[in-house]
C-alpha cells in the first residue's frame, strides 16, 4: 500500500507559475471563480453563494492535506500574490497508487498554456514524489476544452459512464481520462 505523509506544503515552481498553499486570504478570489457560471459550467457543483462558503472550502482542503488525503494548490503567476486558478490531486487510492486531478482557471487566463504548465508540475509531483502509478480526471464529456488539455498532456479516455452523476436535478454523463506514470 502507498504511504503518503504530507509534512510541509509542497510549493511548486514552473517557468511562469507558483503553485502555493491556499489560505483564508484567498477566499475572495476563490469565491470569484466558484461563483462564476463560466468557470462552473462543467464542474458538477453548484456555484458558491458567499465568501463564507469559500472560507469553509479552504478549511476543508487544509484538512484534506492534514489528513494525507490530497493536496490543492492555488495557481499564481510568478511575482503576483493573486490566485488565477486552482489545481489538485485528491481522492488518492493508496491501495492502487492512483489519484484524481481537478482544476479550474480564471476565464481571463485561459488559452495561454497556463493550465498545461500547472498540470505538468503536479503530474511530476504526483508520479515522482507521491509515487502514484496513475492519475485520472473525471470530466463532463461536453467539456471539450478540458478534454483537449488532458489529451495534449498524454491522458487517454478509459471510460464513459452514462448518467452516473446527479447535478442540479439532472443525471449527467462522466468521462474518465487517465495517465500512467511514464516513468
C-alpha positions in Angstrom: 0.0 0.0 0.0 1.2 3.5 -0.8 2.4 5.6 2.1 1.6 9.3 1.9 2.8 11.6 4.7 2.5 15.3 3.9 4.7 17.3 6.2 5.4 20.7 4.7 3.1 22.1 2.0 4.8 21.4 -1.4 5.2 24.7 -3.2 5.9 24.1 -6.9 7.5 26.5 -9.4 7.4 26.4 -13.2 8.7 28.9 -15.7 5.7 31.2 -15.2 3.9 29.9 -12.2 4.0 29.5 -8.5 1.7 26.7 -7.1 1.2 27.5 -3.5 -0.9 26.7 -0.4 -4.3 28.5 -0.3 -5.1 30.5 2.8 -8.0 32.4 4.1 -6.6 35.5 2.3 -7.6 33.7 -1.0 -11.3 33.3 0.0 -12.4 36.4 -2.1 -10.6 35.2 -5.2 -11.8 31.6 -4.7 -15.3 32.9 -4.4 -14.9 34.9 -7.7 -14.0 31.6 -9.5 -16.6 29.4 -7.9 -19.4 31.8 -8.2 -18.7 32.4 -11.9 -21.1 30.4 -14.2 -18.4 30.3 -16.9 -16.0 28.6 -14.6 -18.5 26.2 -13.1 -20.4 25.3 -16.3 -18.9 21.7 -16.4 -17.8 21.5 -12.8 -20.7 19.5 -11.5 -21.0 21.6 -8.3 -23.3 24.5 -7.5 -21.9 28.0 -7.7 -20.8 29.4 -4.4 -23.2 31.9 -2.9 -20.9 33.6 -0.3 -17.4 34.3 0.6 -18.0 32.4 3.8 -18.6 29.3 1.7 -15.2 29.9 0.1 -13.6 30.2 3.5 -15.2 26.9 4.6 -14.0 25.2 1.4 -10.4 26.4 2.2 -10.7 24.8 5.6 -11.8 21.6 4.0 -8.8 21.5 1.6 -6.5 22.2 4.5 -8.0 19.3 6.4 -7.6 17.1 3.3 -3.9 17.9 3.3 -3.5 17.4 7.1 -5.2 14.0 6.7 -2.8 13.0 3.9 -5.8 12.6 1.5 -4.8 15.1 -1.1 -3.3 18.5 -1.9 -4.7 21.5 -3.6 -2.6 24.4 -4.9 -3.5 28.0 -5.7 -2.1 28.9 -9.1 -0.3 32.3 -9.2 1.7 34.0 -11.9 5.2 34.4 -10.6 5.7 37.7 -8.8 1.9 38.1 -8.2 0.1 37.1 -5.0 -3.4 36.9 -6.6 -4.6 33.4 -7.5 -5.6 32.8 -11.0 -6.8 29.2 -10.5 -6.5 26.0 -8.5 -5.3 22.5 -9.2 -5.4 19.5 -7.0 -4.5 15.8 -6.6 -7.2 14.2 -4.4 -9.2 11.0 -3.9 -5.9 9.2 -3.5 -6.4 5.5 -3.7 -3.4 4.3 -1.7 -4.1 0.6 -2.4 -3.9 1.1 -6.1 -1.5 4.0 -6.2 -3.9 6.3 -8.1 -5.0 9.8 -7.6 -7.6 12.1 -9.2 -6.8 15.5 -10.5 -9.0 18.6 -10.7 -8.5 22.2 -11.8 -10.1 25.5 -12.6 -8.8 28.7 -14.1 -9.9 32.3 -14.4 -11.5 32.7 -17.8 -9.2 35.7 -18.5 -6.2 33.5 -18.2 -7.4 30.6 -20.4 -5.9 29.7 -23.7 -2.4 30.8 -22.6 -0.9 27.4 -21.7 -1.1 28.2 -18.0 -3.2 25.1 -17.0 -1.0 22.8 -19.1 2.1 24.2 -17.3 0.4 23.7 -13.9 -0.7 20.2 -14.8 2.8 19.2 -15.8 4.1 20.3 -12.4 1.6 18.4 -10.4 1.9 15.3 -12.6 5.7 15.3 -11.9 5.0 15.8 -8.2 2.4 13.0 -8.2 4.5 10.5 -10.0 7.9 11.3 -8.6 7.2 12.5 -5.1 4.0 10.7 -4.2 4.9 7.6 -6.2 1.5 7.4 -7.8 1.2 4.8 -10.6 -1.6 6.6 -12.4 -3.7 9.7 -12.3 -7.2 10.2 -13.5 -9.6 13.1 -14.4 -13.4 12.8 -14.2 -14.7 15.1 -17.0 -18.0 16.1 -18.3 -18.0 14.8 -21.8 -19.2 18.1 -23.1 -16.2 19.9 -21.7 -14.1 19.8 -24.8 -11.5 22.4 -23.6 -10.7 20.2 -20.6 -10.6 17.0 -22.7 -8.2 18.7 -25.1 -6.0 19.8 -22.2 -5.9 16.2 -20.9 -5.2 14.7 -24.3 -2.4 17.2 -25.0 -0.8 16.1 -21.8 -0.9 12.4 -22.6 -4.2 11.3 -20.9 -6.3 8.7 -22.7 -10.0 8.0 -22.3 -10.6 5.0 -20.1 -14.4 5.0 -19.7 -17.6 6.8 -20.4 -20.3 6.4 -17.7 -23.8 7.2 -18.6 -25.9 9.3 -16.3 -23.8 8.4 -13.3 -23.5 11.9 -11.8 -26.5 13.8 -10.3 -26.1 17.5 -10.6 -28.7 20.2 -10.1 -31.6 17.9 -10.7 -30.2 16.2 -13.8 -28.2 13.0 -14.3 -25.1 13.7 -16.3 -22.5 11.5 -18.0 -18.9 11.3 -16.9 -15.8 10.6 -19.0 -12.7 9.2 -17.2 -9.3 10.0 -18.6 -6.1 8.6 -17.2 -2.3 8.8 -17.4 0.0 6.0 -16.3 3.4 7.1 -14.9 5.5 7.5 -18.0 8.5 6.5 -15.8 
